[in-house]
Amino acid sequence: MEKETLLIPQGIKQKTEIFDGFGKTELYQTIVVTIIAGILTAIIYLLFHNILTCVVFLMVTVCGTIMILTRDNHNMSVVKQASLYIKFVNSQKLFRYKRQ
């Protein structure tokens, strides 16, 4: 009886990505944050009339959003790691029952 081997290719992505770890979902989230940051930038400009502050605020917001939404090799983004950490901190860690 012959033994068949199953070859599983590595590096295949489930979804189309713009660059490694940044797909369509992250792009849509970045667009939403950019629109909100644009509105805040307009308000800041109306209050202070300083274009440099507005440009820096908008660029830092967009670049920061891309940085925290990009997934690493383990398919975890900074946002996902933070949410898992918060879930872990709030979970039960004291077990009252002992093995007899």
SEPA-50404 format. One record per residue (C-alpha): residue in one letter; x, y, z. Coordinates in nm, 4 decimals. Example, Ala and Ser with C-alpha at 12.3 -4.5 7.8 and 13.67 -1.06 7.14 Angstrom:
# SEPA-50404
   vodren         xx         yy         zz
        A     1.2300    -0.4500     0.7800
        S     1.3670    -0.1060     0.7140
***
This chain:
# SEPA-50404
   vodren         xx         yy         zz
        M     0.0000     0.0000     0.0000
        E     0.1430     0.3358    -0.1018
        K     0.1531     0.6226     0.1431
        E     0.0321     0.9521    -0.0016
        T     0.1876     1.2766     0.1183
        L     0.0022     1.5988     0.1583
        L     0.1980     1.9080     0.0619
        I     0.0772     2.2318     0.2158
        P     0.2245     2.5445     0.0542
        Q     0.3541     2.8172     0.2835
        G     0.2949     3.1881     0.2522
        I    -0.0499     3.1667     0.0900
        K    -0.2782     3.4493     0.2019
        Q    -0.6545     3.4079     0.2424
        K    -0.7322     3.7608     0.1304
        T    -0.5752     4.0013    -0.1146
        E    -0.3280     4.2330     0.0560
        I    -0.1981     4.5705    -0.0590
        F     0.1310     4.4984     0.1178
        D     0.2266     4.2340     0.3751
        G    -0.0202     4.2449     0.6631
        F    -0.2333     4.5270     0.5225
        G    -0.5445     4.4236     0.3293
        K    -0.8742     4.5714     0.2207
        T    -1.0253     4.5706     0.5714
        E    -0.7338     4.7675     0.7122
        L    -0.7543     5.0048     0.4160
        Y    -1.1222     5.0778     0.4861
        Q    -1.0469     5.1344     0.8548
        T    -0.7641     5.3708     0.7602
        I    -0.9935     5.5626     0.5244
        V    -1.2533     5.6076     0.8009
        V    -0.9869     5.7313     1.0447
        T    -0.8494     5.9647     0.7754
        I    -1.1935     6.1180     0.7186
        I    -1.2413     6.1715     1.0931
        A    -0.8890     6.3156     1.1224
        G    -0.9625     6.5438     0.8255
        I    -1.2677     6.6830     1.0020
        L    -1.0659     6.7373     1.3202
        T    -0.7900     6.8999     1.1154
        A    -1.0407     7.1425     0.9642
        I    -1.1628     7.2327     1.3136
        I    -0.8037     7.2818     1.4332
        Y    -0.7330     7.5051     1.1331
        L    -1.0418     7.7152     1.2004
        L    -0.9345     7.7639     1.5618
        F    -0.5596     7.8271     1.5234
        H    -0.5020     7.9138     1.1524
        N    -0.1756     7.7153     1.1529
        I    -0.1345     7.4964     0.8439
        L     0.1819     7.3233     0.9702
        T     0.0045     7.1917     1.2805
        C    -0.2796     7.0626     1.0659
        V    -0.0530     6.8823     0.8203
        V     0.1533     6.7241     1.0987
        F    -0.1611     6.6156     1.2855
        L    -0.3117     6.4575     0.9739
        M     0.0097     6.2784     0.8707
        V     0.0796     6.1442     1.2202
        T    -0.2779     6.0192     1.2483
        V    -0.2742     5.8403     0.9123
        C     0.0745     5.6905     0.9564
        G    -0.0031     5.5851     1.3126
        T    -0.3239     5.4163     1.1995
        I    -0.1385     5.2218     0.9314
        M     0.1276     5.1180     1.1842
        I    -0.1168     4.9867     1.4443
        L    -0.3422     4.8075     1.1925
        T    -0.0685     4.6239     1.0006
        R    -0.0474     4.2564     1.0999
        D     0.2824     4.0785     1.1677
        N     0.3938     3.7256     1.0721
        H     0.1612     3.5788     1.3358
        N    -0.1403     3.7614     1.1886
        M    -0.1683     3.9898     1.4930
        S    -0.1938     4.3678     1.4803
        V    -0.1239     4.6010     1.7712
        V    -0.4983     4.6591     1.8107
        K    -0.5657     4.2829     1.8287
        Q    -0.2832     4.2302     2.0801
        A    -0.4162     4.5113     2.3001
        S    -0.7704     4.3722     2.2901
        L    -0.6469     4.0231     2.3815
        Y    -0.4405     4.1679     2.6670
        I    -0.7407     4.3580     2.8040
        K    -0.9513     4.0425     2.7777
        F    -0.6824     3.8478     2.9646
        V    -0.6506     4.1092     3.2405
        N    -1.0278     4.1075     3.2955
        S    -1.0592     3.7276     3.2955
        Q    -1.0818     3.5095     3.6047
        K    -0.7437     3.3967     3.7358
        L    -0.8325     3.2662     4.0813
        F    -0.9653     2.9138     4.0940
        R    -1.1320     2.8235     4.4241
        Y    -1.1609     2.4510     4.3639
        K    -0.8678     2.2223     4.4413
        R    -0.8001     1.8774     4.3116
        Q    -0.8377     1.6116     4.5790
***
